[in-house]
Amino acid sequence: MTTNTQTTTRTQEDVGYETSKFALGVGIVMAALVGLWGATCLISALANVGPLNILKNYFTALIG
């Protein structure tokens, strides 16, 4: 009877660990995709508008 209780508890712990590991992996992948998308947008803006205009507009947005 003791063996069954330990086995059940260990299985539940394993499932919780695997679920957390999967969720962390999905979060890391999503963060990487967002970062790549942001870098792509920045490179596109640099190519279309130019770096000086981007800096000018950035400071205008900060100052108001």
C-alpha positions in Angstrom: 0.0 0.0 0.0 2.8 2.4 0.7 4.4 1.6 -2.7 1.2 2.6 -4.5 1.0 5.9 -2.7 4.6 6.8 -3.5 4.1 5.8 -7.1 1.0 8.0 -7.5 2.7 11.0 -5.8 5.8 10.6 -7.9 3.7 10.4 -11.1 1.8 13.6 -10.2 5.1 15.4 -9.5 6.5 14.2 -12.8 3.5 15.5 -14.7 3.7 18.8 -12.9 7.4 19.1 -13.7 6.9 18.2 -17.4 4.0 20.7 -17.7 6.1 23.4 -16.2 9.0 22.5 -18.5 6.8 22.6 -21.5 5.2 26.0 -20.5 8.7 27.5 -20.0 9.8 26.2 -23.4 6.8 27.7 -25.1 7.4 31.0 -23.3 11.0 31.1 -24.4 10.1 30.4 -28.0 7.4 33.1 -28.0 9.8 35.6 -26.5 12.4 34.8 -29.2 9.7 35.2 -31.9 8.7 38.6 -30.6 12.3 39.7 -30.4 13.0 38.6 -34.0 9.8 40.4 -35.2 10.9 43.6 -33.4 14.4 43.4 -34.9 12.9 42.8 -38.4 10.7 45.8 -38.0 13.6 48.0 -36.8 15.7 46.9 -39.8 12.8 47.6 -42.1 12.4 51.1 -40.7 16.1 51.8 -41.0 16.0 50.7 -44.7 12.9 52.8 -45.5 13.3 55.9 -43.4 16.9 56.1 -42.4 18.7 56.1 -39.1 18.7 59.9 -38.5 14.9 60.1 -39.0 14.3 57.2 -36.7 16.4 58.9 -34.0 14.7 62.3 -34.6 11.2 60.7 -34.3 12.2 58.7 -31.3 13.3 61.8 -29.4 10.2 63.6 -30.6 8.1 60.8 -29.1 9.9 61.0 -25.8 9.9 64.8 -25.5 6.5 65.3 -27.0 
